[in-house]
Amino acid sequence: MFENHHAMYTHLVLTEKLWKHLEEVDMECNDMMDMLTVRMAEREGVTEHLKSVDQLGWVRKMNSIRSRAEEVVLHDLIYMD
């Protein structure tokens, strides 16, 4: 952030709003991750039944879903210009 948005960073530090801003971004990212993970799991049929029948398969699929959801969150909320 400092390299690309020096003026905004300086303003947030000087007005003591940086931590509040970071907390808001963190909450928004976590909310989006939760929402995307649930939607992707539903769409791909990753259910509690699958978890009880094939735990390793469930873990593999959930790890894939979380990884893809994280990429979406990073692209849409963190790396946006």
C-alpha contacts under 8 A as a table, 3 or more apart, distances in Angstrom:
res1	aa1	res2	aa2	distance
1	M	4	N	5.39
1	M	5	H	5.50
1	M	6	H	7.19
1	M	9	Y	7.00
2	F	5	H	5.43
2	F	6	H	4.84
2	F	9	Y	5.91
3	E	6	H	5.92
5	H	8	M	5.47
5	H	9	Y	6.12
6	H	9	Y	5.14
6	H	10	T	6.06
7	A	10	T	5.17
7	A	11	H	6.12
8	M	11	H	5.08
8	M	12	L	6.16
9	Y	12	L	5.20
9	Y	13	V	6.21
9	Y	18	L	7.65
10	T	13	V	5.16
10	T	14	L	6.04
11	H	14	L	5.20
11	H	15	T	6.02
12	L	15	T	5.32
12	L	16	E	5.87
12	L	17	K	4.89
12	L	18	L	4.75
13	V	16	E	5.04
13	V	17	K	6.34
13	V	18	L	5.49
14	L	17	K	7.77
15	T	18	L	7.86
16	E	19	W	7.33
17	K	20	K	5.35
17	K	21	H	6.13
18	L	21	H	5.12
18	L	22	L	6.15
19	W	22	L	5.02
19	W	23	E	6.05
20	K	23	E	5.08
20	K	24	E	6.23
21	H	24	E	5.16
21	H	25	V	6.27
22	L	25	V	5.11
22	L	26	D	6.07
23	E	26	D	5.03
23	E	27	M	6.19
24	E	27	M	5.19
24	E	28	E	6.15
25	V	28	E	5.09
25	V	29	C	6.08
25	V	77	L	7.87
26	D	29	C	5.12
26	D	30	N	6.16
27	M	30	N	5.14
27	M	31	D	6.09
28	E	31	D	5.17
28	E	32	M	6.15
29	C	32	M	5.16
29	C	33	M	6.08
29	C	73	V	6.28
29	C	77	L	7.01
30	N	33	M	5.03
30	N	34	D	6.18
31	D	34	D	5.21
31	D	35	M	6.22
32	M	35	M	5.11
32	M	36	L	6.00
32	M	73	V	6.78
33	M	36	L	5.23
33	M	37	T	5.94
33	M	66	R	7.69
33	M	69	A	5.98
33	M	70	E	6.52
33	M	73	V	6.70
34	D	37	T	5.23
34	D	38	V	6.26
35	M	38	V	5.37
35	M	39	R	6.22
36	L	39	R	5.13
36	L	40	M	5.93
36	L	69	A	5.88
37	T	40	M	5.28
37	T	41	A	6.02
37	T	65	I	6.24
37	T	66	R	6.10
37	T	69	A	6.27
38	V	41	A	5.21
38	V	42	E	6.16
39	R	42	E	5.19
39	R	43	R	6.11
40	M	43	R	5.04
40	M	44	E	6.03
40	M	65	I	6.54
41	A	44	E	5.18
41	A	45	G	5.95
41	A	46	V	4.87
41	A	47	T	7.21
41	A	62	M	7.30
41	A	65	I	7.01
42	E	45	G	5.20
42	E	46	V	6.15
42	E	47	T	7.25
43	R	46	V	7.86
46	V	50	L	6.28
46	V	51	K	7.76
46	V	58	W	6.65
46	V	61	K	7.22
46	V	62	M	7.52
47	T	50	L	5.19
47	T	51	K	6.40
48	E	51	K	4.81
48	E	52	S	6.28
49	H	52	S	5.16
49	H	53	V	6.20
50	L	53	V	5.06
50	L	54	D	5.59
50	L	55	Q	7.08
50	L	57	G	7.84
50	L	58	W	6.18
51	K	54	D	5.46
51	K	55	Q	4.72
51	K	56	L	7.97
51	K	57	G	7.69
51	K	58	W	5.21
51	K	59	V	7.83
52	S	55	Q	6.10
54	D	57	G	5.32
54	D	58	W	6.13
55	Q	58	W	5.02
55	Q	59	V	6.16
56	L	59	V	5.11
56	L	60	R	6.13
57	G	60	R	5.05
57	G	61	K	6.15
58	W	61	K	5.20
58	W	62	M	6.03
59	V	62	M	5.10
59	V	63	N	5.99
60	R	63	N	5.25
60	R	64	S	6.32
61	K	64	S	5.09
61	K	65	I	6.19
62	M	65	I	4.93
62	M	66	R	6.03
63	N	66	R	5.14
63	N	67	S	6.06
64	S	67	S	5.13
64	S	68	R	6.24
65	I	68	R	5.23
65	I	69	A	6.03
66	R	69	A	5.02
66	R	70	E	5.99
67	S	70	E	5.14
67	S	71	E	6.38
68	R	71	E	5.11
68	R	72	V	6.43
69	A	72	V	5.12
69	A	73	V	6.26
70	E	73	V	5.06
70	E	74	L	6.04
71	E	74	L	5.15
71	E	75	H	6.06
72	V	75	H	5.16
72	V	76	D	5.93
73	V	76	D	5.21
73	V	77	L	5.57
73	V	78	I	7.06
74	L	77	L	5.58
74	L	78	I	4.83
74	L	79	Y	6.00
75	H	78	I	6.04
75	H	79	Y	5.19
75	H	80	M	6.28
76	D	79	Y	6.64
76	D	80	M	5.80
77	L	80	M	5.92
